[in-house]
Amino acid sequence: MWTVVYIAPNRSVADSLHNVLSNEGLLVMLRAIGLPHVGDSGAVEILVPESEVDEALEILNTNVR
């Protein structure tokens, strides 16, 4: 099961965090939330498999400012 570990404010931030997590060897999926007409400026959920949640949160805590 995929679990949301972070909600990025836009696609650019989500893509950056996706790269950080992927480079650490985690599986990552992005899912846009909100209204479809806002495009890349809308919020994006960052999801990882349930078994990788703790590791993802640890990585995010050191990379999100």
N, C-alpha and C positions, 0 to 999 in steps of 0.2 A: 504494500500500500504506500502511495506517495503522500508525503506530509509537508505542509507549508512551514518553512523555517524563517521566511522573511518576506515582507511586502515592500518592494522597491517603489519609489515614487514615480519612476518613468522607465522606459525601455533601455535607455542608455545606462542607468545605474544597474538595472537587472542584468544586462549583457556583461557588464564589468564584473559583477559578483558571480555570474555564471562561469566566467573564465577563471576566476580565482578558485572556485570550488572544483571545477573540472580539472584544473592543473594539479590539484591535490588528490586526484583520482576518484572523485565522487561522481555519481550519476546525478545529473541535474536536469530539471524540466522547468520551463517558464510558462506561465499562464496569465494572459492579460485579464484584468478584472475591470469592472465598471462599464461605461458606455463605449460602444464600438467606434463612435465617430470622433473620439479624442485622439485616436491613433497612437503614436509613440509617446505622447505626453501623459497617457493614463498609467495608473498603477499596475504593477506586475507582480504576481506571486512567484516566489522561488520555492520549488519543491524538490525534495530528495526522498529516496526510499526510507521507510521507517527505520531500517537498521543503520542508517547513516546519519540520523538526526543529531545525535550528540556530537559527532565529529564536525558536522556542518555548522552547528551553533558555535562551537569552539573557534572554528576558522572565521566565521562571520564576526564574532566578538573582537577579533584582532584586526579586522579589515574594514569594518563599518565605523565611520566617524560621524 
